[in-house]
Each structure stands twice: as structure tokens, then as C-alpha cells.
């Protein structure tokens, strides 16, 4: 599972419907893999920010290539890449340390 797939599944709550598309149960829509590119598209990255803020994370932008969600900081070549990297860091940190808290928040 790549970074984008992990974010779609674990943060956005999307379910893999087919090998090339996701299903967003909240909105009742299908999303093709090719149509969700948060590392390249700031609008897609902001969907991640909105979801994490709903889950209690505070988003802070530090310039054009550094962000933080609470105590998780990340950088990237662009703002959208930094957001994606930070979101993935949240998944990595929580899956090792305390998965039950993250899953409770994401459910």
C-alpha cells in the first residue's frame, strides 16, 4: 500500500471498491486512483487537512513547503507534498504506537 492509498483508507475512510477506485461512503461517490493525487494537487491535499482537523488535529503552515499537525512536522517540495507527508507520518506514528486511539478517531 502506497502513501496515497494509506491516506485514502486510514484518514479519509474510503474503501477500496476495485483495484483502481475508492468509494467514499460519506458522499456516496467513487474516486478513481488517477483522480486523487494529493501530492500534486493542493485541493486534494486540503481534503486531508479538513479531515484531520475534524479529528482534532491543528494544521499549521510554515512557509510554502513545511506543515505540522499538532506535533507532527513534515516538509516537501510543495505545500501539497508536505501535507501528504505529514498525514502519512501520522499514520506511521499511530500504527506503531497506539493504533486503537487512531482507529477510534477515524471510525
Secondary structure in CASP SS format (residue, H / E / C, confidence):
PFRMAT SS
TARGET T0000
AUTHOR 0000-0000-0000
METHOD secondary structure of the structure
MODEL  1
X C 1.00
X C 1.00
X H 1.00
X H 1.00
X H 1.00
X H 1.00
X H 1.00
X H 1.00
X H 1.00
X H 1.00
X C 1.00
X C 1.00
X C 1.00
X C 1.00
X E 1.00
X E 1.00
X E 1.00
X E 1.00
X C 1.00
X C 1.00
X E 1.00
X E 1.00
X E 1.00
X E 1.00
X C 1.00
X C 1.00
X C 1.00
X C 1.00
X E 1.00
X E 1.00
X E 1.00
X E 1.00
X H 1.00
X H 1.00
X H 1.00
X C 1.00
X C 1.00
X C 1.00
X C 1.00
X C 1.00
X C 1.00
X H 1.00
X H 1.00
X H 1.00
X H 1.00
X H 1.00
X H 1.00
X H 1.00
X H 1.00
X H 1.00
X H 1.00
X H 1.00
X H 1.00
X H 1.00
X C 1.00
X C 1.00
X C 1.00
X C 1.00
X E 1.00
X E 1.00
X E 1.00
X C 1.00
X C 1.00
X C 1.00
X C 1.00
X E 1.00
X E 1.00
X E 1.00
X E 1.00
X C 1.00
X C 1.00
X E 1.00
X E 1.00
X E 1.00
X E 1.00
X C 1.00
X C 1.00
X C 1.00
X H 1.00
X H 1.00
X H 1.00
X H 1.00
X H 1.00
X H 1.00
X H 1.00
X H 1.00
X H 1.00
X H 1.00
X H 1.00
X H 1.00
X H 1.00
X H 1.00
X H 1.00
X H 1.00
X H 1.00
X H 1.00
X H 1.00
X C 1.00
X H 1.00
X H 1.00
X H 1.00
X H 1.00
X H 1.00
X H 1.00
X H 1.00
X H 1.00
X C 1.00
END
